[in-house]
């Protein structure tokens, strides 16, 4: 970059009220100056200033949902054997779709894991009771098992972030990609962290603090990377989207896929019933005739508390972050600037920064805002959507927090409960406490089964059944 170009760039930052970015310019080394110029050049100031203006001044209406939402209609969970029998045709449609190679798996794994205090990419976290498999390995095994069962290669896209990318790829390299052949990594976009008045926050004297652009960044990343075109060329019609921090997500689920195909849905979603009004999950709703998710913080209290005559929560459809996305529908956005369609949300954040002397500091309280897109904001753009209920243990026990609710501890307990429940239905004798927990650790590999029905089928076929005791691993 010539001196003249550098000067022009700095003027641009002035024009957009971001001149402080160059506050330490005169005392930066030439290497630091180059680093700052390169980063500054990569930012589209015009676009960013519009986004910032929108989130700070136009979109920010906390009660914007109050009077205009109704609860989403959903397909109820088949609770009994009779109900499951009725789903046979739907499951067969799903199986045919998978066998025909029309489904790809897509994991978003670019989050920062702030609540968990993760120093490595979340996918590397060891998350099974006995074998301490990483989250990445769990999903790799689910995908391998589906490839075997349906005798078709399954393409697996993994979204990472600037920070997580190299470490993720290295981890897969070290583990021989867990023997999954068709893995594609894609890096999501980044956004600058801003102050409450819209100024970029400096991480160092020569670097603007950046963060991943949210799981909604997946849509743009798929287009930009050419992966969407690749899927289309491969004849793949459905993207099975799930989040790395929920090892219960069924990455390839014939019942879900069959329901999506049968209903000609463009975006399908898995829900679980909210357990209590304050539970921190978004809720599927309808708004102006379209589906949407209202975040728990945006759901007005009256609606959150509302119960029907039977005492059930009315706004009960909790978002699990598991969706099926129609490739052609996602492609519609490809030509457009998706950012102008999908809104940004803001979250308060502690952003490591510098003081007035340019020295690094870690604030004790939130000092900045993170701008993120959410995948579920695509819902209102779809004409056809379905929401499918699931029982919790079959699909949802995410690892979000270091302790308490939705932590590694609760996720491990839920795995034990799930495995035990399958073994009990299979007729084994296994003691449990009042919470359904066995007195010892056991583990069932996703390569054996990732759901009750596959488990029962395989278990029946076993010539000699393993004894159920402490540290038993069934694979
Ligand atoms: P969360 O919204 O729970 O965020 O992500 P997080 O980043 O993992 O954790 P916190 O909020 O900082 O504590 C849900 C899923 O979306 C992915 C995460 O990796 C997780 O699988 N995600 C989130 C991304 O891939 N990119 C993002 O920018 C944000």
Boltz pocket constraint, residues with backbone or C-beta under 6 A from the ligand:
constraints:
  - pocket:
      binder: B
      contacts: [[A, 108], [A, 109], [A, 110], [A, 111], [A, 112], [A, 113], [A, 114], [A, 115], [A, 116], [A, 122], [A, 159], [A, 161], [A, 188], [A, 212], [A, 213], [A, 214], [A, 215], [A, 217], [A, 242], [A, 243], [A, 244], [A, 245], [A, 372], [A, 400]]
      max_distance: 6.0
